[in-house]
């Protein structure tokens, strides 16, 4: 992903997708789901999706 493309502040960001198991109280799980995990959450990074098996 490129942020501020075609400007002097242009920055390339590398993202990853992986599966994880979150073991935490329901309140913490809800916070992680709605707020995301990691850096740059306001830009959409840290997104979590529940996978049902």
C-alpha positions in Angstrom: 0.0 0.0 0.0 1.2 3.5 -0.8 0.2 6.4 1.5 0.3 10.0 0.2 1.1 8.8 -3.3 2.9 11.2 -5.7 3.9 13.6 -2.9 7.2 14.1 -1.1 5.6 12.3 2.0 4.9 9.1 0.0 5.4 6.0 2.1 5.1 2.3 1.2 3.5 0.1 3.9 3.8 -3.6 3.9 1.0 -5.6 5.4 0.5 -9.2 6.3 -2.4 -11.5 6.6 -2.4 -14.4 9.0 -4.6 -16.5 11.3 -4.4 -16.2 15.1 -6.2 -17.4 18.1 -7.1 -14.7 20.7 -7.6 -16.1 24.2 -8.9 -13.2 26.3 -11.9 -12.2 28.3 -15.0 -11.3 26.2 -14.5 -7.6 26.9 -11.0 -7.6 25.6 -12.0 -9.6 22.5 -14.7 -7.1 21.8 -12.2 -4.2 22.1 -9.8 -5.9 19.8 -12.5 -6.6 17.3 -13.8 -3.0 17.2 -10.5 -1.2 17.6 -8.2 -3.6 15.8 -4.7 -4.7 16.8 -1.3 -3.2 16.0 -0.3 0.1 14.5 -2.2 2.5 12.2 -5.7 1.2 13.1 -7.2 4.5 12.0 -6.0 3.7 8.5 -7.6 0.3 8.5 -4.7 -1.8 9.6 -5.1 -4.2 12.5 -8.5 -5.4 11.1 -9.8 -8.6 12.6 -12.3 -11.0 11.1 -13.9 -13.9 12.9 -13.3 -17.2 11.1 -15.9 -19.9 11.8 -14.8 -23.5 11.4 
